[in-house]
Amino acid sequence: MAHAVKELYPDIKLAIGPATSEGFYYDFDSEHTFSEDDLPKIEEKMREIIKRDSPFVRREMPREEAIRLFERLGEPYKVELLKEMEDEYVTVYEEDNFIDLCKGPHLESTGKVKAFKLLSVAGAYWRGDERNKMLQRIYGVSFFTEEELNNHLRFLEEVKKRDHRRLGKELDLFSINEEIGPGLVLWHPRGATVRRVIEEFWLKEHIKANYHILYTPHIARLDLWRKTGHVDFYRENMYSPMEIEGLEYEIKPMNCPFHVSVYKSHLRSYRDLPLRYAELGTVYRYERSGVLHGLLRVRGFTQDDAHIFCTEEQIEDEVKAVLDFTIFILSSFGFKDYDIYLSTRPDEYVGTEAGWEKATNALRMALEDKGLNYSIDPGEGVFYGPKIDIKVKDCLGRAWQCSTIQVDFNIPERLDIKYRGPDSRDHRPVMIHRALMGSLERFMGILIEHYAGAFPVWLSPVQVSILTISERHVGYARDVLAHLINRGIRADIDEDNEKIGYKIRRATMLKTPYMCIIGEKEVTNRSVNVRMRDGRNLGEMGLEDFTGMIEEEIKGRR
């Protein structure tokens, strides 16, 4: 692709062009502004290059020689990369009259490339830094066969149909207003209803699991974040401090120091442990505007956060209980498949190696005792401890990061929390950080795409729409509405002076699970005629029978 672009636009400068888990891309610095209209022309030039069947020739050369080579070629981005490398020798690949810096390996020749498609164009800052120049990025995919390519393109069409940003607007669930600020979500009544149902379910289950519910402030003194280590290790994701009465305050990126403060408000005994605190706590983290993405990447979000204070001997049992709780919560929302990762110590960390080893082993033993398959994600732990990450798979097989369980020996040390042991001496508790859904914003985005906006009945913002055939049926329709609402069923009524077909289409577009059509027969029989959003007709039903059916479906979270 880079060769084709270079032949078509000789003055462009090449930046980077990696393969990714989703295909490939290349970044270009060009006076020509690429659009999707350019892609067929570039594809045609790519086919010409493939037809030439030029061999890929690998050349190894001293780094200084490679710098001189790319200076002659007028490729400043390659020169910048080379100057930062520490390798004495580097490799370049050449085919026909095109040469590029690459580790390889490559195919034997350009003719080996088979089915491919260029997908889109986008802007991208050089090295992901908005202080650098904005480059132009072209995305593509490649497969061994046309059949594989066509299957993937159909998959991408399905992904596009399920895009939560489009469905969020169509279903009137949420919006993000630039006047308020990018990455800050406004929940509309319909979306807020779904969120409230999720929160109520979360709250009920946490109380059953013996968690204590907390509410904490949104800001705290900057000194607190210095003590925890966030200022040293997490500063780039935190907003600028504000001054209040001569003291610096910081909007919170985490909830954990607040929960520690609640723990420290009393003397604690070993008999009090484990102590479980949970909060739907809203936090704020700086994300560059280029990575913000609907509900999936935001600047303000609410975590289903919890912190468990326990003894070292209790770690494994608590982690196992959290694993069970996580799988119960995720399966309740329809997620059955997961990828599980154990993330180990990063290069920059706090605490001792012995503490990290103890924490990592506790997580490993809990996973193995539960019989859960997992992979090691080396160096991806947080600065204060190792963690288990659980990525749910949606109906398209895409993995989404949601749940995390982190064992922390370090914040208890830094914030000096203790408990009185059976020996009447002070001991240091261990702190387990955990989130089951991750953030409500991200989880909602995943749910929208998983269900293509057609939420199961228990989550649907409106569970039943009552549709009248004519004005004379409105009175009974309102009685039906009052009956359903009185039974705790979320219902609305469409009594507009429109044809019934239009009303059905409108309710179907909003993905309302059930429609009750009210006409002359239903008024006479005090019944409802039930239609589902997928077009199936259940026919006439007694109002009480219909209500009981809906109640059972809600209760079973089917």
C-alpha positions in Angstrom: 0.0 0.0 0.0 2.8 2.4 0.9 4.5 1.7 -2.4 1.3 2.4 -4.3 0.7 5.7 -2.5 4.3 6.7 -3.2 4.0 6.0 -6.9 0.7 8.0 -7.1 1.9 10.9 -4.9 5.7 11.0 -5.1 6.1 13.9 -2.7 4.5 12.2 0.3 6.6 11.3 3.3 6.3 7.8 4.9 5.8 7.5 8.7 4.9 4.1 10.1 2.8 1.2 8.8 2.3 -1.7 11.2 0.2 -4.8 11.0 -2.4 -4.9 13.8 -4.8 -7.4 15.2 -7.5 -5.9 13.0 -5.6 -5.4 9.8 -3.0 -2.8 8.9 -2.5 0.9 8.4 0.1 3.3 7.1 0.6 7.0 8.2 1.6 9.5 5.5 2.6 13.2 5.5 1.2 14.6 2.4 0.0 17.8 0.9 -2.8 15.8 -0.8 -5.8 15.3 1.5 -6.9 11.7 1.2 -10.5 10.8 1.1 -12.3 7.5 0.7 -12.7 8.4 -3.0 -8.9 7.9 -3.3 -9.0 4.3 -2.0 -10.1 2.6 -5.3 -7.3 4.4 -7.2 -4.8 3.2 -4.6 -6.2 -0.3 -4.7 -5.8 -0.4 -8.4 -2.1 0.7 -8.1 -1.6 -2.0 -5.5 -2.9 -4.6 -7.9 -0.4 -3.4 -10.5 2.4 -3.9 -7.9 1.1 -7.4 -7.0 1.0 -8.3 -10.7 4.7 -7.4 -11.1 5.5 -10.2 -8.6 8.6 -8.3 -7.4 10.7 -10.2 -4.8 11.1 -8.8 -1.3 14.8 -8.4 -0.7 16.0 -8.1 2.9 19.1 -6.0 3.6 20.9 -5.7 6.9 23.0 -2.6 7.3 24.6 -0.5 10.0 22.2 2.0 11.6 24.3 5.0 10.5 24.2 3.8 6.9 20.4 3.4 7.1 20.2 7.0 8.4 22.2 8.2 5.4 20.0 6.1 3.1 16.7 7.5 4.3 18.1 11.1 4.4 18.9 10.7 0.7 15.4 9.3 0.1 13.9 12.4 1.8 12.2 10.4 4.6 12.5 12.4 7.8 10.2 10.2 9.9 12.3 7.1 9.1 15.4 9.1 10.0 13.9 10.2 13.4 13.0 6.6 14.2 16.5 5.3 13.3 18.3 8.0 15.4 16.4 6.8 18.5 17.2 3.1 18.0 20.0 1.5 19.9 20.6 -1.4 17.5 24.0 -1.4 15.8 22.4 -3.0 12.7 18.9 -2.6 11.2 17.0 -4.2 8.4 15.3 -2.7 5.4 13.2 -4.4 2.7 13.2 -3.6 -0.9 11.0 -4.6 -3.8 11.1 -3.1 -7.3 12.1 0.5 -6.7 10.6 0.9 -3.3 12.5 0.6 0.0 11.3 0.7 3.6 12.6 0.3 7.1 11.1 -2.9 8.6 12.0 -5.8 10.9 10.1 -8.3 8.8 9.8 -11.1 8.0 8.0 -10.6 4.6 6.5 -12.8 2.0 8.7 -14.0 -0.9 7.3 -11.5 -3.4 4.5 -9.0 -4.0 2.6 -11.6 -6.0 1.9 -13.6 -2.9 -0.5 -11.0 -1.7 -4.1 -12.1 -2.4 -7.4 -10.6 -1.2 -7.2 -7.1 0.3 -9.4 -4.1 0.8 -8.7 -0.5 1.9 -11.3 0.5 4.4 -11.0 4.1 5.6 -8.9 7.2 6.1 -8.4 9.1 9.3 -6.1 11.7 10.9 -3.4 10.6 13.3 -0.8 12.6 15.2 2.8 11.6 14.6 3.6 9.2 17.5 0.2 9.8 19.0 1.2 13.2 20.4 -1.1 16.1 19.6 1.9 18.4 19.9 3.2 16.8 16.7 2.1 17.1 13.1 -1.3 15.6 12.1 -0.6 12.8 9.5 -3.1 10.9 7.3 -3.7 7.3 8.0 -5.1 4.7 5.6 -6.6 1.5 7.1 -6.9 -1.9 5.3 -7.2 -5.6 5.7 -5.8 -8.6 3.8 -6.7 -12.3 3.7 -5.5 -15.4 1.9 -8.8 -15.8 0.0 -11.7 -13.7 -1.3 -14.1 -15.7 0.7 -12.3 -14.8 3.9 -12.2 -11.2 2.9 -15.9 -11.1 2.1 -16.8 -12.7 5.4 -14.7 -10.1 7.2 -16.4 -7.2 5.2 -19.8 -8.6 6.2 -18.6 -8.7 9.8 -17.6 -5.0 9.5 -21.0 -4.2 8.2 -22.6 -5.8 11.2 -20.2 -3.9 13.5 -21.3 -0.7 11.8 -24.9 -1.5 12.3 -24.3 -2.1 16.0 -22.2 1.0 16.6 -23.3 2.3 20.0 -22.8 5.9 18.9 -25.3 5.6 16.1 -27.8 3.6 18.1 -27.4 5.9 21.1 -28.7 8.7 18.9 -31.4 6.7 17.2 -32.7 5.3 20.4 -32.3 8.6 22.3 -30.1 7.0 25.0 -27.3 9.5 25.4 -25.3 12.4 23.8 -22.0 14.1 24.1 -22.2 17.8 23.6 -19.0 19.7 22.5 -20.3 22.8 24.4 -20.1 20.8 27.6 -16.9 19.1 26.6 -15.6 16.0 24.7 -15.7 12.7 26.7 -18.4 13.9 29.0 -21.7 12.0 28.7 -25.3 13.3 29.0 -27.7 10.5 29.8 -31.1 11.1 28.2 -34.3 9.7 30.0 -34.3 6.4 28.1 -30.5 5.8 28.6 -30.8 6.9 32.2 -33.5 4.4 32.7 -31.3 1.5 31.5 -28.5 2.8 33.7 -30.8 3.1 36.7 -31.9 -0.6 36.2 -28.2 -1.7 36.1 -27.4 0.3 39.2 -30.4 -1.1 41.1 -29.4 -4.6 40.2 -25.8 -3.9 41.2 -26.9 -2.4 44.5 -29.2 -5.3 45.4 -26.6 -8.0 44.6 -23.8 -6.2 46.5 -25.9 -5.9 49.7 -26.7 -9.6 49.4 -22.9 -10.3 49.1 -22.2 -8.4 52.3 -20.7 -5.2 50.9 -21.1 -1.9 52.6 -22.2 0.9 50.2 -20.2 4.2 50.3 -20.6 7.7 48.8 -17.4 9.8 48.6 -16.5 13.3 47.3 -15.3 14.2 43.8 -12.2 16.1 44.9 -9.5 15.8 47.5 -6.3 17.5 48.6 -3.4 17.0 46.2 -1.3 15.7 49.1 -3.5 12.6 49.3 -2.7 11.7 45.7 1.0 12.2 46.5 0.8 9.8 49.4 -0.9 7.1 47.3 1.7 7.4 44.5 -0.7 8.6 41.9 1.1 11.9 41.4 4.3 10.0 40.6 2.9 7.2 38.6 -0.4 8.4 37.1 0.1 12.2 36.6 -0.5 12.2 32.8 -4.0 10.9 33.3 -4.9 13.4 36.0 -6.3 16.9 35.5 -4.5 20.1 36.7 -4.9 20.8 40.4 -7.2 23.7 41.6 -6.5 26.0 44.4 -9.0 26.4 47.2 -8.1 28.7 50.1 -4.4 28.4 49.3 -4.4 24.6 49.2 -4.2 22.4 46.1 -7.0 20.1 45.3 -7.3 17.4 42.6 -10.4 16.0 41.0 -10.4 12.3 41.7 -9.1 9.8 39.2 -9.7 6.9 41.6 -12.0 6.1 44.6 -9.5 4.0 46.6 -8.0 6.6 48.9 -11.5 7.6 50.1 -12.4 4.1 51.0 -9.1 3.8 52.9 -10.1 7.0 54.8 -13.4 5.4 55.8 -11.5 2.3 57.0 -9.2 4.5 59.1 -12.1 6.2 60.8 -12.3 3.4 63.4 -9.9 1.1 65.1 -10.2 -2.3 63.2 -9.8 -5.8 64.6 -9.0 -9.0 62.8 -12.6 -9.9 63.6 -13.8 -7.1 61.4 -12.0 -8.6 58.3 -12.7 -9.0 55.5 -14.4 -5.6 55.3 -15.9 -4.9 51.9 -16.7 -1.3 50.7 -18.5 -0.7 47.4 -19.4 2.5 45.5 -20.7 3.6 42.2 -18.1 6.3 42.2 -17.6 8.9 39.4 -14.0 9.6 38.5 -12.3 11.9 36.0 -9.3 11.0 33.9 -7.5 12.9 31.1 -7.7 11.2 27.8 -6.4 12.8 24.6 -9.2 13.9 22.3 -7.9 11.6 19.5 -8.7 8.5 21.6 -12.1 9.4 22.9 -14.8 7.1 21.4 -18.4 7.4 22.4 -19.1 5.7 25.7 -16.1 3.4 25.3 -13.4 6.0 26.0 -14.5 9.0 28.0 -13.1 11.6 30.5 -15.7 11.2 33.2 -17.1 7.9 34.1 -18.7 5.9 37.0 -16.9 2.8 38.2 -18.7 -0.1 40.0 -15.8 0.1 42.4 -15.1 -1.9 45.5 -12.2 -2.4 48.0 -11.8 -5.3 50.2 -9.6 -5.1 53.3 -8.5 -8.5 54.5 -5.6 -10.4 56.0 -3.0 -12.2 53.9 -4.6 -15.5 54.7 -7.9 -14.3 53.4 -6.7 -13.1 50.0 -7.3 -16.3 48.0 -10.8 -16.9 49.3 -11.8 -13.3 48.7 -10.4 -13.4 45.2 -12.3 -16.6 44.5 -15.5 -15.0 45.8 -15.0 -12.0 43.6 -14.4 -14.3 40.6 -17.7 -16.0 41.3 -19.5 -12.7 41.7 -18.0 -11.3 38.5 -19.2 -14.3 36.4 -22.6 -14.1 38.0 -22.9 -10.4 37.2 -21.6 -10.7 33.6 -23.8 -13.8 32.8 -26.8 -11.9 34.1 -26.3 -9.4 31.3 -26.0 -12.2 28.7 -22.2 -12.6 28.6 -21.1 -16.2 28.7 -17.6 -16.3 27.1 -14.5 -14.6 28.6 -10.8 -14.2 28.1 -8.9 -14.1 31.5 -5.5 -12.5 32.0 -3.1 -12.4 34.9 -1.1 -9.2 34.6 2.3 -9.2 36.4 4.7 -6.5 37.7 5.4 -3.6 35.4 8.8 -1.9 35.0 7.8 1.0 37.2 6.2 -0.1 40.5 6.0 0.5 44.2 6.5 -2.0 47.0 8.9 -4.9 47.4 9.5 -7.8 45.0 8.4 -10.2 47.8 5.1 -8.4 48.2 4.5 -8.5 44.5 5.3 -12.2 44.3 2.9 -13.0 47.2 0.1 -11.0 45.6 0.7 -12.6 42.2 0.7 -16.1 43.6 -2.6 -15.5 45.5 -4.3 -14.4 42.2 -2.8 -17.4 40.3 -3.9 -19.9 43.0 -7.5 -18.4 43.0 -7.7 -18.8 39.2 -6.4 -22.4 39.3 -8.6 -23.4 42.3 -11.7 -22.2 40.3 -10.5 -24.1 37.3 -10.4 -21.0 35.1 -8.2 -20.9 32.0 -6.0 -17.8 31.8 -3.1 -16.3 30.1 -0.2 -14.3 31.5 0.0 -10.7 30.5 3.6 -9.9 31.5 4.4 -6.4 32.9 0.8 -5.2 32.6 0.0 -4.9 36.3 -0.8 -1.5 37.8 2.0 0.3 39.6 0.7 -0.8 43.0 -0.1 -4.5 42.4 -0.8 -7.4 40.0 -4.3 -8.0 38.7 -6.7 -10.3 37.0 -8.4 -8.8 33.9 -11.6 -10.4 32.5 -12.6 -9.5 28.9 -16.1 -10.5 27.9 -16.9 -11.6 24.4 -19.9 -10.2 22.7 -22.2 -11.9 20.2 -19.7 -11.1 17.4 -16.8 -12.6 19.3 -15.2 -9.3 20.1 -13.4 -9.1 23.5 -14.0 -6.1 25.8 -12.1 -5.2 28.9 -14.6 -5.0 31.8 -13.7 -6.7 35.1 -10.5 -6.3 37.1 -9.3 -7.7 40.4 -6.1 -6.2 41.9 -4.2 -7.2 45.0 -2.4 -4.3 46.7 0.2 -4.4 49.5 1.3 -0.9 48.8 -1.4 1.6 49.4 -2.1 0.1 52.9 1.6 0.8 53.6 1.6 4.3 52.1 -1.6 5.3 53.9 -0.6 3.5 57.1 -3.7 1.3 57.7 -3.7 -1.3 60.4 -5.8 -3.9 62.2 -5.4 -5.3 65.7 -4.5 -9.0 65.4 -5.3 -11.9 67.8 -1.9 -11.3 69.3 -3.1 -7.7 70.4 -0.5 -6.2 68.0 -1.0 -4.0 64.9 -0.8 -5.7 61.5 -1.1 -4.4 57.9 -4.2 -5.5 56.0 -4.1 -6.3 52.3 -6.4 -4.3 50.0 -8.2 -5.8 47.0 -9.4 -3.4 44.4 -12.1 -4.7 42.1 -14.6 -3.6 39.5 -17.1 -6.1 37.9 -18.5 -4.1 35.0 -15.6 -1.7 34.8 -17.3 1.6 34.1 -21.0 2.0 33.6 -20.4 4.1 30.5 -18.2 1.6 28.8 -20.4 -1.3 29.9 -23.5 0.4 28.5 -21.7 0.9 25.2 -20.8 -2.8 25.1 -24.4 -3.8 26.0 -25.8 -1.6 23.2 -23.5 -3.2 20.6 -23.9 -6.7 22.0 -27.7 -6.5 21.7 -27.7 -4.1 18.7 -29.9 -1.8 20.9 -32.6 -4.5 21.4 -32.1 -4.9 25.1 -33.6 -7.8 26.9 -37.0 -7.0 28.5 -35.6 -6.4 32.0 -33.2 -3.8 30.7 -35.3 -2.1 28.1 -36.1 1.6 28.8 -39.7 0.9 27.7 -40.9 -2.6 28.0 -44.3 -2.2 26.5 -45.8 0.3 24.1 -49.6 0.6 24.0 -50.8 1.6 20.5 -54.3 2.7 19.8 -56.1 2.1 16.5 -58.4 5.1 16.8 -59.2 7.9 19.3 -62.2 6.0 20.7 -59.8 3.3 22.1 -57.7 5.8 24.1 -59.7 5.5 27.3 -59.2 1.7 27.7 -55.5 2.1 26.5 -54.9 4.5 29.4 -56.4 1.9 31.8 -54.0 -0.7 30.4 -51.1 1.8 30.9 -52.0 2.5 34.5 -52.3 -1.2 35.2 -48.9 -2.0 33.8 -47.2 0.9 35.5 -48.9 -0.1 38.8 -47.3 -3.6 38.4 -43.8 -2.1 38.0 -43.7 -2.5 34.2 -42.2 0.4 32.2 -44.8 1.3 29.6 -45.8 4.2 27.4 -48.7 5.0 25.2 -48.9 6.2 21.6 -52.3 7.8 21.1 -51.3 10.1 18.2 -53.8 10.4 15.4 -51.6 8.2 13.1 -52.3 4.9 11.3 -51.5 1.8 13.3 -48.8 0.7 10.8 -46.9 3.9 11.4 -47.2 3.5 15.2 -45.9 -0.1 15.0 -42.9 1.0 12.9 -42.1 3.8 15.4 -42.2 1.4 18.4 -40.2 -1.2 16.4 -37.5 1.4 15.5 -37.2 2.2 19.2 -36.7 -1.6 19.7 -39.5 -1.8 22.3 -39.9 -5.5 23.2 -43.7 -5.7 23.3 -46.5 -3.7 21.7 -50.1 -3.9 22.9 -52.4 -3.0 20.1 -55.8 -1.7 21.3 -58.8 -1.8 18.9 -62.5 -2.4 19.2 -62.2 -6.1 20.0 -59.7 -5.5 22.8 -61.9 -2.8 24.4 -64.9 -5.1 24.3 -62.9 -8.1 25.7 -60.8 -6.0 28.1 -57.7 -7.7 26.5 -54.6 -6.7 24.5 -53.3 -7.8 21.1 -49.6 -8.5 21.5 -46.9 -8.0 18.9 -43.2 -8.4 19.4 -40.4 -6.2 18.1 -39.2 -9.0 15.8 -42.6 -8.9 14.0 -44.1 -12.0 15.6 -47.7 -11.7 16.6 -48.8 -13.4 19.9 -52.4 -12.5 19.2 -55.1 -11.6 21.7 -54.3 -12.2 25.4 -56.0 -11.4 28.6 -54.4 -8.3 30.3 -53.6 -10.3 33.5 -52.0 -13.2 31.4 -49.9 -10.7 29.5 -48.8 -8.9 32.7 -47.8 -12.2 34.3 -45.8 -13.2 31.2 -43.9 -10.0 31.2 -43.3 -10.2 35.0 -41.8 -13.7 34.7 -39.5 -12.5 31.8 -38.3 -9.6 33.9 -37.8 -11.7 37.0 -35.7 -14.3 35.1 -33.7 -11.6 33.3 -34.2 -13.5 30.1 
